[in-house]
Amino acid sequence: MSEMFDVAVIGGGMVGGAIAFGCASRGARVVLLDDADASLRAARGNFGLVWSQGKGKEMPAYAVWTRRSLELWPAFAETMGSAAGEAIGYRRVGGLSFCVGEEEFAERREELHRLHNLDGGRGPQLRLLDRRALVDFLPRTPLGPRISGASLAPDDGHVNPLLLLRGLHAGFHRAGGVHRPGMEVHSIRAGDGFAIHCLDAVLRARKVVVAAGVATPRLARMIGVEVPVRPVRGQNMVTERLPPMLPLPASAIRQTEEGVVQIGVTNEEGTFEPATTVEALARMAARAVTVLPPLARARIVRAWGALRPMTPDGYPAYAQSETQPGAFVAVCHSGVTLSAVHANVLAPAILAGRLTDEMAEMHPSRFTEKNVHAA
């Protein structure tokens, strides 16, 4: 008989890594099953934002879930830094979403007006800065003349996503977790717990969590859960190191602690190829230069693409199987932002055997045939 684990987590990216760490750090015996290095990992394309802006416009529960994660992030960052062996670059300095032209600024004003009353007045704390207020707020930032203003979320920020992922995995190992990379799952069978069949091994666990990004639909069906997920390609690029010019991250441009400027990110449908394209990179670069004209002279040192898992409405999906209790699914495209709540709220709920009421609205049962076709 093979060893029986308390929890098996399938997927070693931001979502699976946070759940596995959260379970293992609470004393559970956890195995983390990861695919091959060439698998389609969303973690490769993460922009590193810890972000509330634009989250939950049509789903208040997601906005509340996001804010809860932001509240947990300062302590979570300390834990991750300790596990990674160095600070993970978390900076809660606020976040901007720039507006180009008066039309974008008017649209942003209307959007903030709608969000103001989101969730009974508990919506995200956002401020709208016109051009003059923005220049006063960023006196040393060389903003382009077409920037008409920006929305500001004071609790937003950013982090080094590579160091975060290192912290999740290192913390998982330190808590006694067992990492099995290169394990493609072929079947999951319920019985005395769950038997997870890979190419040359069978692992057993009392609970199983599918958190495998774009591979989630195939694996979720094995535990009786339907979750429609499609790949959305995101392209990124980074410049050489530059003098400080942007003290706060923005929705598509941020300057890291190292001085490089990261520019992104596309939202491309209909491909399973995590490649880059000259057209998309040029479009992102043009927008970035509109925001910060000095970037026109900067050299791009790296560009890459990755596939993000996207549900029909773009919001997370969490579920426990009705036919196979003890089997769970978790999928979202906000793996960095939600990692704190995944490790500190979702993981304990999985160990307890029941998802909390605050996740109920994010159940994949909302994707009826009508909703899927309408999305």
Secondary structure, 3 states (H helix, E strand, C coil): CCCEEEEEEECCCHHHHHHHHHHHCCCCCEEEECCCCCCCCHHHHCCCEECCCCCCCCCHHHHHHHHHHHHHHHHHHHHHHHHHCCCCCCECCCEEEEEEHHHHHHHHHHHHHHHHCHHHHCCCCCEEEEHHHHHHHCCCCCCCCCEEEEEEECCCEECCHHHHHHHHHHHHHHCCCEEECCCCEEEEEECCCEEEEECCCEEEEEEEEECCHHHHHHHHHCCCCCCCCEEEEEEEEEEEECCCCCCCCECCEEECCCCEEEECCCCEECCCCCCCCHHHHHHHHHHHHHHCHHHHHCCEEEEEEEEEEECCCCCCEEEECCCCCCEEEEECCCCCCCHHHHHHHHHHHHHHCCCCHHHHHHCHHHCCHHHHHHC
